Amino acid sequence: MTGSDVTAFADFSPVRRRREQRAWNWYDWANSAYYTTVLTVLFGPFMITVAGRAAGCGDDADDTCKKTVDVLGLHLAAGSLPSYLTSFATIASAFLLPIVGALVDRSGRKKWHMGWCAWAGSFAAALLFFMSGDHWQLGAAAVVVSSILGGCSLVSYYAILVDISTEDERDAASSRGWAFGYLGGGLLLLINLVMVEAHGAFGIGKELAVRLSLLSAALWWAGFTIIPVRRLRDRPARAVVPEPGGLVRRSFGQLWTTLGEMRAFPMTLTFLIAYLFFNDGIQTVIYSASIYGSKQLHFGDSVLIAAILMIQFVAFGGALFFGRWAQRYGAYRCLLYGTFAWMAIVVLAMFLPARNIALFLLIGVAIALVMGGTQALSRSFFSLLIPRGREGEYFALYNACERGTSWFGTLLFGLVFQLTGSYRPAIVSLVVFFVLGAVFLLRLDPRRGIEEAGNAVPAAV
């Protein structure tokens, strides 16, 4: 038997794909530490403390500090500064990412784009270590730059999923990545919260413990990114739109062509609209959970910290469970049922009694299970609705739409609280986002959308 006969008899491509999928998972593990430790938990309170000193609020500044600091000629309240910085980075990303996506599709070097954006972003995040005393300016610039670069790296990361998995493998691969991310982010967050809360046992002050935790997230992000960059392989660009000029000019041209052609993919657009709504609801539930638990249900920091950690680790199982469920019933059905589950969660949350830890944690478990699944399957299902060779652009639009509208939910939450004076109607008002998401999902024909994009229809849709 010749070598060619052996090759024809034994197809090793599934083994190679699975090897690359395992390498790909490591980037979820790497970047999740930044999003959990830095953006979700530690940066906001620490920035308020540091900026509060500069504004004259003292060392105990919190989000009620109304004294202002000067930001490029604007006088912003120190207590609101983290929110403004996050919003600016989000809006800037919404405009920048589609251009980045077009460039990625043309370059044929997705893994290196992911890697260099990740390393540049982690370097910017490492500068947060030097935010101390009343010197908040470097930290403000660092968090904006690192957040934008993190979004740029995710454009390539998501696009690579299409290169390393078949349509039938997509849901499981994406779910394992999300699960791995929750596990990695939760593990480092646990280590950092122990260091911050028990800083005296380590012989350091609390602020130094926070700064070291911020630095650890940057190093974690940079270090673990080496694994996928080394083990993944780049593929040549496919189905590139002919455009004149250099790479950047051609990328702009391809972007405009793609935007014009999206009318030919109505199911893709329908899913993007559905995703805008239900993802905004998910992000607002995550944002408001600690506020609701603290201000309405009167839980202390220890309960809230325990809930945050529990959600990270339970979401690991939720992502894997939904991935297996999708293999049997299809990602579309799982996403639709997931939006129904989110509706039930926010309605039940409205009736939670104050200071009942068991019921609060039970709702947290439900949030974690559904959150892990819906986020993982949204990514994999959308990948089936993308024409080949346009993964970077479409995932850039996916991320840009997510970032560009993620303030709707928080705006509604704040307005309802202002009108009613209670967080209970504010939390239940978020059900409108899941209802609208479900309405658009019900209008979507998944099989038609996959076929229109030129992809193979998985065994379970």
Buried (B, 14 or more C-beta within 10 A) or exposed (E): EEEEEEEEEEEEEEEEBBBBBBBBBBBBBBBBBBBBBBBBBBBBBBBBBBBBBBBEBEEEBEBEBEBBBEBEEEEBBBBBBBBBBBBBBBBBBBEBBBBBBBBBBBBBBBBBBBBBBBBBBBBBBBBBBEBBEBEBBBBBEBBBBBBBBBBBBBBBBBBBBBBBBBBEBBBBBBBBBBBBBBBBBBBBBBBBBBBBBEBEEEEBEBBBBBBBBBBBBBBBBBEBBBBBBEBBEBBEBBEBBEBEEEEEEBBBBBBEBBEEEBEEBBBBBBBBBBBBBBBBBBBBBBBBBBBBBBEBBEBEEEBBBBBBBBBBBBBBBBBBBBBEBBBEEBBBBBBBBBBEBBBEBBBBBBEBEEEEEEBBBEBBBBBBBBBBBBBBBBBBBBBBBBBEBBBBBBBBBBBBBBBBBBBBBBEBBBEBBEEEEEBBBBBBBBBBBBBBBBEBBEEBBBEEBBBBBEBEBBEBB
